[in-house]
Amino acid sequence: MDTELEVVVIGAGQAGLSTAYHLRRHGLDPESDFVVLDHAPGPGGAWQFRWPSLTLQTVNGVHDLPGMPFAETLGPGVDAVRAADAVPHYYGLYEKRFDLPVHRPVHVSMVGDRAERLAVETSEGTFLARGLVNATGTWERPFVPSVPGAERFAGRQLHTRDYRTAQEFEDEHVIVVGGGISAVQLLDEISCVTSTTWVTRREPQFREKPFTPDVGRDAVAIVEDRVRRGLPPGSVVSVTGLPVTPAIRAARERGVLHRLPMFSEITETGVRWADGSEQTADVILWCTGFRSSLDHLAPLRLRGAGGGITMTGRLATQVAADPRVHLVGYGPSASTVGANRAGRAAARELTQFLNR
Ligand SMILES: Cc1cc2nc3c(=O)[nH]c(=O)nc-3n(C[C@H](O)[C@H](O)[C@H](O)COP(=O)(O)OP(=O)(O)OC[C@H]3O[C@@H](n4cnc5c(N)ncnc54)[C@H](O)[C@@H]3O)c2cc1C
């Protein structure tokens, strides 16, 4: 049986929960007007899958969801709490507190058009909605650049997403590829137990000064401009730079942050640069980022000639080519604070659009 309703939200991470909270405030009934569908086993969005050593002290900071402070859900010794425990705990309580209609595990395989409605095909049947808020994040689309010879490598290749603990690499040589915050954090951890090589495409830009709201706003503005022009969102760290935390300063003093440019080839035993120099390795760890999980939206043909989806609306959450569809946690809103704001803007604009 198909279920007809006003709005389907896909994803119950920070972006989906913020949207759901604001849809309620705009008068949508969680019993009959909207659902939040998520295929993960429990609350927490992508946070439930993050590696054990990522704690509330080492993350950039998880912004409060609207109406309920994160700190309220934490006990003493907060800084050391694993992000993969604390954030899911918070989101779970949040869903209950606001009685949000989260259905899980429900996998959305495809969204198409049917008789003026959006047909959301799921593992639990089809939902026919007048509006859609997509909040599926990036965690499920790890990006690894294509490098000649990658299939020849006899060692192990893994992505940030697969990382659990540095101890599993003891006595192995690890090449860490990537210039983002995760790359530097994992390089720091791994270099405490074994030898490492650090490779980045561009010269890393370290930021000695604190991360001010202005720096954040500038980064968001650049990404927002790109998606309004229909370009793929691009990386925020290229704008914000890498924060020099005490751990990073210590790693620098240990001589670990000596960076090499990107290699041109992968061999059976390691990597080779264009000048012929080589490094043998047992492991290549790709900390090369993520792309947005949007494959299930392909039938809607949202992508334009620029290779991205042209976005519009107050915070660029609305798809220009299909105003029934909002993307939150996408591009400029791919942070916990951005996801919060995007959820609010999307809920308001979508309910206004549907009530026209
Ligand atoms: C290692 C790492 C550390 C980070 N640290 C910080 C930080 O400190 N501060 C910060 O602000 N941001 C941080 N970010 C970015 C931040 O995690 C995100 O911007 C934000 O939490 C993402 O929220 P989201 O709701 O967009 O996505 P997610 O949390 O990824 O939630 C998406 C949800 O959609 C569901 N889903 C996906 N596809 C489907 C489907 N087809 N059907 C059904 N359900 C689906 C998933 O199960 C998931 O629950 C970090 C990112 C990474 C990778």
The ligand as a Gaussian input file, in Angstrom:
#p B3LYP/6-31G(d) Opt

LIG

0 1
 C       35.145000      12.564000      10.645000
 C       34.195000      13.711000      10.636000
 C       34.170000      14.589000      11.711000
 C       33.302000      15.676000      11.702000
 N       33.318000      16.527000      12.762000
 C       32.474000      17.570000      12.788000
 C       32.431000      18.474000      13.890000
 O       33.195000      18.335000      14.831000
 N       31.532000      19.495000      13.876000
 C       30.668000      19.674000      12.835000
 O       29.870000      20.621000      12.864000
 N       30.676000      18.849000      11.770000
 C       31.541000      17.807000      11.719000
 N       31.558000      16.965000      10.634000
 C       30.596000      17.175000       9.583000
 C       29.285000      16.719000      10.225000
 O       29.375000      15.392000      10.652000
 C       28.147000      16.844000       9.360000
 O       28.051000      18.051000       8.672000
 C       26.809000      16.630000      10.075000
 O       26.861000      15.929000      11.298000
 C       26.131000      15.784000       9.077000
 O       24.792000      15.698000       9.416000
 P       23.778000      15.208000       8.315000
 O       22.460000      15.125000       8.981000
 O       23.873000      16.050000       7.103000
 O       24.307000      13.755000       7.838000
 P       24.512000      12.369000       8.588000
 O       24.834000      12.499000      10.007000
 O       25.434000      11.596000       7.710000
 O       23.068000      11.695000       8.503000
 C       22.561000      11.189000       7.290000
 C       21.578000      10.105000       7.622000
 O       20.955000       9.723000       6.394000
 C       20.769000       8.319000       6.420000
 N       20.701000       7.876000       5.026000
 C       21.622000       8.078000       4.044000
 N       21.193000       7.552000       2.888000
 C       19.982000       7.006000       3.138000
 C       19.038000       6.303000       2.347000
 N       19.234000       6.091000       1.037000
 N       17.894000       5.848000       2.933000
 C       17.673000       6.072000       4.253000
 N       18.531000       6.739000       5.067000
 C       19.661000       7.203000       4.503000
 C       21.971000       7.776000       7.163000
 O       21.650000       6.529000       7.761000
 C       22.226000       8.865000       8.210000
 O       21.629000       8.564000       9.450000
 C       32.426000      15.879000      10.610000
 C       32.446000      14.985000       9.535000
 C       33.323000      13.915000       9.532000
 C       33.343000      12.988000       8.358000

